[in-house]
Amino acid sequence: QQGVLANIIHSTTGYHSKTIRFLHVAFNSSGDSLLAGDHQGNIYVFDLIGNRFNLVQRTAQSCTALAFSLRRKTEFLVALADYSVKCFDTDTKELVSWMRGHDSSVSSISVHSSGRYAITTSADTAQLWDLDTFQRKRKLNVRQSVGIQKVFFLPLSNTIISCFKDNSVFAWEFDTLHCKYQLPSPIEGSSLRYKVFAATRDGRVLAAGGKSNHLHLWCLESRQLLRIIQMPTKVRSVRHLEFLADSFDGGSNQVSGKLQSQGIVPG
């Protein structure tokens, strides 16, 4: 069957009924559970197979990023408005650890395929954490004039991708932090400034988008721009990119979902 699999609306009832916005979501590694955080600081787990949900945490502040694919399957990471990152357990609802070190809002959390390591990214730094000890292993600082867009692990690999606000994209070896390669500059005359990124599960293709109705697809093996996708003219920007799992594509995830400025999520 094709079409919408689930539509989740968070609302309150009473004299002043209103819809409460979910700010961030994250799937677990198997894709059968969804973690969602709203702007009031509530964190919910949605069981997509059992068609039920559970409030697992009240943080009392809005979240800025989530991750739900850790080695210990009941644990999740949440970045909060006070720049901290906390680990909670969905079963016990207890605080497992508290990670500090950022001086600005954490915009993304990327977890290694092993579930043991995580990278947290803010505008001025990216930090690598060992999730067994919750200790920081490395810190990447950049010139303030450049700024970081996102740093993340390529799926099922030991490669780290770092994307900067000047549109430069580098690949690094996780163990040594040796630079493996840099993607060439996008085509001349392109006005697309990269803000959001997604990689296929096989780590071969990187999609990049931003304040434009264009998407760039990069082949990471040849380090060449594969294709430029043009969306309808009414699309002004892309807020989020994700390659969707498809049982018929051999795990390469050739289907992508885009959250556009109008709140539309086309496949």
N, C-alpha and C positions, 0 to 999 in steps of 0.2 A: 504494500500500500504506500501511496505517496501523500504528502501533505504535512500539516502540523502534527507533531508527535505529542507536544505538551505546551500548554499556555498557562503560565503561572502569574496570577495577579495578587498583589499584597495590598489589602485594604483594611480599614477599620470601620466598625459599625457604631451607630449611636447618633446623637443629635448632630454632630459634625462629622459625617462619614467622609473619608478621604482615602485616596490611593497612596501608599507608601512606596517610594522608589527603591528598587534594588540597584545598588551601585556596582557591584562586582559579583561574578560567579566563577566557579571552578569545578571541573569534573574530577572524579577520582580516576585511578589508572585504568579501571575496567570499563568506565563510562556508564555504569548503572546507577551512580549516585551523583548528586549535584549539590554543591555548597553555594549559598547565596547570602550576601550581606547587604542590609539596607542602610539608609542614611541616618537611622536612629541608633545604629550600633548592634542590631540584632543579627545573629548568624543562624541560618537554618540549613538543615540537611534534607534534601528531597530524594527519596527512594523511588527511582523512576520505574523499577520493576514492580515493587509492591504498591505503588501509587499512594504513598503516604509521606508525611514530612514531620520533622521534629525541631523544635527550637533548642539549639545546643549551647548558645552563649549570648549573654547580654554584655557588650563591651562598654556601653554608655558613650561611645564616640564612633563617628563614621569610619568605615574601613576604606583603605585606598588600594588594596590588592589582596588577593587570596591565592592559596595553593592547597591542593587536596590529594596529592599523589606521593605522599611520603612512604618510607619503608614500613613504618608501623601504620597500618591501614586506617586506624581510628583517629589518627592525629592529623591536624591541619595547621597551616600558618596563616595568620592575618596581620597585615600591616595597618596601622592605625593613624589617626590624625595627629597624634603627638609624636610621630616619626618612629615609634617603636614597632617591633615585630614580635608577636606572641605566638606560642604554640599551645593549642588546646587539644583535649581528647573529647571526641564526640560521644563516647559511651559514658565516661565518668563526669564529663563537663568540667573537669579540673584544668587549671593552668599547669602546663608541663614545663615551659621555660619562657623566659623574657629576654629578647635580643635587642640590644641598643647599639648605636654607632652612627646612625644617619643624622644629619643636621637639616634635612629637608624631607619633604613627603616622599615615601616609597611608592613608586608608580607601578612596579611589576615585581613578581617573585617567580623565578624559574627553578624547577627541581630537576636534578639529574635523573636519568632513567633508572638508576639503582635506588633512588629514593633517599640516598644518604646525604647528598649535598644540595645546597640551595644558593642561588644568586639573587640578591635583593638590589634593585636599581632605583636611584633617585637622580635628580638633575645634575648633581656634581660628583657622584661617586657610585661605584658598584662594589658590593661586598660579597665574598664567598664564605659560606658557613658550613661547618660540619654538623649535621643534624643528629649525630650520635652524642656529641658532647655539647652542642649548641654554642661552640666557640667559633670566633671569626678566624679564618685561615689566611685570607688575602683581602687587600683593599685596593681598588683601582681608582685613582684620582685623575682628573683631566683638567685642562685649562678651562677656566670659567667662560672664556670667549667661545668655546666649542660646545660644551654641554653634551650630556648623554641622553639618547632617546630610549634605548633598551639594550640590556645585555642578557643573553639567555643561552641555555644548553640546546644544541641541536638534538633532536630526538634520537635515541638509541645510538649515541656516539659519545666520544670524549672531546668533542669540539665545542668551543664557546664562540658565539657570534656577538660582536659588539657593534652597535649602530649609534652614530653620533648625529648631532643636529646640523652638521655641515654636509649630510648625505653620505659620508664615508662609512663603509662597512668592512670590518676586519674579522678574520677567523683565527682563533687561537687554540693551541693544544692545551687541554685541561691540566695535564700532569705537570708540564713544564712552563706553561704560559708563553711558549714560543709562538711567534706570529706565523701562521701557515700561509695566509694569502690575504690580499685586499681586493675587493671587487672594483672593477673600473668605474669611473664616473658615469652616471646616466647620460643618455644621449644629449647632445648639445641643443640648447633651446628649450629643454623640458623645464616646466615650472613646478613639477611635483617635488615637494619637500617631504621626505619620508618621516612619518610619525608612528605608524603601526606596522607590525611585521608578523608573519606566520610561516612556519616551515612544514613541509609534508613529513609524515611519520618516518619515511625512509631517509630523510635528511638531504634529499637531492634538489629540492626546489624551494626557493625563498620568495614569498610574496611580500611586496612593500606598497603601502598606500599612505595617503595623507589628505591635505586640503585640496582635493582635486577629484574629478570623476574618472581618473585614470588609475590603474594598478600596474605595477611592474612585476613580472615574473622572472626570476633569475635562476639559471642552472648553476648550482654550486660545484658541480664536477668540472664543467668547462669554464666556469666563471664568466659566463656570457649572459646578456639580457635575452631571454627566450621570447618574450611576448609582452606587448602593451595591451591591456584590456581597457576598452572605453565603455563606461557605464552611461546610462541616460543622462542628458544634459541637466535634468533637475537635481541630480546628485551633486552636492557641493563639496562633500568631504566624506572620508571613511574613518569611523571612530574605532573599529575593532575588526580584526581579521582572524579567521580560524579555518583550518582545513578539517573537513568533516569525515569521520570514518565511514567507509563504504565496503561492505563485505565482498563486493564484486571487483574491486580494483587492486587486489593483491596487497593491500596495506599501504599503497602509495598515497592515498588520500587525495585524489584528484578533484574532489568536490570541495568548493570553498564557500564559506558563509561570510557575509560582510555586513557589519552594522553601520548604516549610513547616517548622515546628519539628520535625516527625517525620522529616524527610528525604525527604518525598514530593514529586514534581514533577509535578503534574497540568497538563494543557493547558487 
